[in-house]
Amino acid sequence: MAELLLELFSEEIPARMQARAADDLQKLVTGALVEQGLTYESAKAHVTPRRLALCVDGLAVRTADVKEDRRGPRIDAPEQAVQGFLKSAGVTLDQCDVEEDKKGKGAFYVVRINKPGQKTPDVIAAIVPDVVRRFPWPKSMRWGTGSLRWVRPLQSILCMFDGEVVPFDVDGIRSGNTTHGHRFLNPEEITVTAFDDYEQSLRSAHVMLDADERMEVIRNEAGNLAFAKGLELIEDKALLGEVAGLVEWPVVLMGEFHKSFLDVPAEVIVTSIRSHQKCFALTDKSGNLSNNYLLVSNLIARDGGKKITEGNNKVIAARLSDARFFWEQDKKIALEDRLPQLEKITFHARLGTQAERVVRIEALAGEIAKTIGADETQARLAAKLAKTDLVTEMVGEFPELQGLMGSYYAKAEGLDKQVQVAIRDHYKPQGPSDDVPSGKVAQAVALADKIDTLVGFWAIDEKPTGSKDPYALRRAALGVIRTVLEGELRLKLLALTTAALKPIVDALHKDVEGDEGDAVVSGKADSDTAADLLSFFADRLKVYLREGGTRHDLIDAVFALGNQDDLLMIVRRVEALSAFLETDDGQNLLAGVKRASNILKIEEKKDGRSFTGAPETKLLLQGDEKDLNRAVSQSEANAKRAIEAEDFASAMGHIAKLRGPVDQFFDKVTVNADDPTFRENRLKLLNRIREATLAVADFSKIEG
């Protein structure tokens, strides 16, 4: 078995494209090898700013010989069909045999193909140029007079198999056995024969081939430098990965900026040095931002990096001066005075401006605040001001700080702490690992913002489809679900979404004229749209609960009851049902209820009718059926009272008391009695069991 080593050496590859490019190179090359009949033992791709490399180990030195009998059309088939077969097989008619079909279907042309195996280098020489030419870069360029496209100008190709060069040409670039080391520290040409030699030679030439190693070096050096200064590194995995893609030989240095800049909000400083200079922020032991920071150089400087640090300090000082200017200028205009500017920001062509959204969100936040016990005045004010930082200079420069900057400006104006927090947190949660808003006012505003978004896109029928969700509506729905559940909030979503829908649909009607225009939004103001959105919430809740380990059938059993729009109560009911079914009483009652339901289903189908209504007590002759009827009446009444009190555990306990009477009934009573009157009465009794358990869940949906 032999090894393939491939390197595509170019100008600097953008860091954001590197990881995907390495994966694509491995998939394309190994996929093509397997397609040609060459399996392998292992493959690993590597990437640095200037090179894509791939090592495939355990390849055979040639492909296997292929022997195949390919049957064509019947000998009396149309000429066109015969010629098509000959062309696809690459043979002439005199090279074909004629064979009789064993099933008597006639005589057919047969070609016997004996295809000798190919040398693996020949296969590679055909594969690699094709991979290079069709490589799926998100963006690519042409250079010089050639037609080849690559992310940046491709300079050389190293391709070795079993220690020998695999010769081929890609747009004038000849493959060889040489590469280059670090652009500045060791730019000389390097000759290699195999991967181990290649990796070690690059290391000697100041190139760390493995991206994970570069990240680990940066992480360790950064931690050590910070520790030596009595500081702590602010972890930033995304920045670490990006910086590792900018250097081939990382060297971590410490810089500093003037302490006066610390008057600017810490998040602004961190964002500025991160986005503009790719630097890491530091804090002191108390968690306060330090005026020191860390940068990663691609050089081992003779002066220990002094000039590099000085130059970076100057650039960061200029950046922070801009940020401080934005900060001071923005504070001169009150948030409320910025509201008219929101009329210039379009949220969506059919859903109006941010100013129009603010009016809707303010009203909705007030309604939610009353429902969940938040301060309505503060919720309305926070909702009114929540989007105003979108027109500030700071958010214009750093969009990722929206919400946060609004809270800082609210603090500078002396607004209530609840308003500050609500403005800051109203976008939360922005992902599964993000915290939900803290405080009732913040929760009211966050829910109003997300519900308005969802209702709006449902009103114009731009819902998520398949894997497409351009407006992140699934994330918005999950944000509503998490905020409600983690905040233990009681909300009637159907009524809330119906109310939120009205102003949007009214606005849509105003934007269209005549009967044709009315048809565009007809039906969107009725309960169907709100019900459809509620169904979407239900689906997202199911996904959320399943990911948390809840059985899907229990979720279905609760949702099957219908009219379920109080998310917190749904979850509590599911939790109570889950706990109940873990007991012996729960499991045995489930079996009994399922038995009753199955009998009813069979008999209802047989008779073409349902057995509704209360059984007649005078027809209950046996003691066990009388006991069951009394038990059902008592358990059903007690369970309903418990559910009205939202005590689902007690409701399950009352239903559990049916276990004994149900078991006794099936042991001692024949349901399908010879007398049709008694049979019907007993089937009505079984229906009572089914209806009694429907007070807590639809047991027919539960597995087991």
ABEGO torsion letter per residue (X at the ends): XBBBBBBBBBBBBBAAAAAAAAAAAAAAAAAAAAAAGBBBABBBBBBBAABBBBBBBGBBABBBBBBBBBBBBBAABBAAAAAAAAAAAGBBAAABBBBBBAAGAEBBBBBBBBBBBBBAAAAAAAAAAAAAAABBBABBBBBEABABBBABBBABBBBBBGGBBBBBBBGGBBBBABBBBBAAABABBBBBABAAAAAAAAAAAGBBABAAAAAAAAAAAAAAAAAAAGBBBBBBAAAAAAAAAABABBBBBBBBBBAAAAABBAAAAAAAAAAAAGBBBBBBAAGBBBABBBBBBABBBAAGGAAAAAAAAAAAAAAAAAAAAAAAAAAABBAAAAAAAAAABBABAAAEBAAAAAAAAAAAAAAAAAAAGBBAAAAAAAAAAAAAAAABAAAAABAAABGAAAAAAAAAAGBBAAAAAAAAAAAOBABAABBBBBEAAAAAAAAAAAAAAAAAAAAAGBBBBEABBAAGAAAAAAAAAAAAAAAGBBBBAAAAAAAAAAAAAAAAAAABBEAAAAAAABGAABAAAAAAAAAAAAAAAAAAAAAAGBBAAAAAAAAAAEGBABAAAAAAAAAAAAAAAABAAAAAAAAAAAAAAAAAAAAAAAAGBBBBEBBBAAABABAAAAAAAAAAAAAAAAAAAAAAAGBAAAAAAAAAAAAAAAAAAAAABBABBABAAAAAAAAAAAAAAAAAAAAABBAAABBX
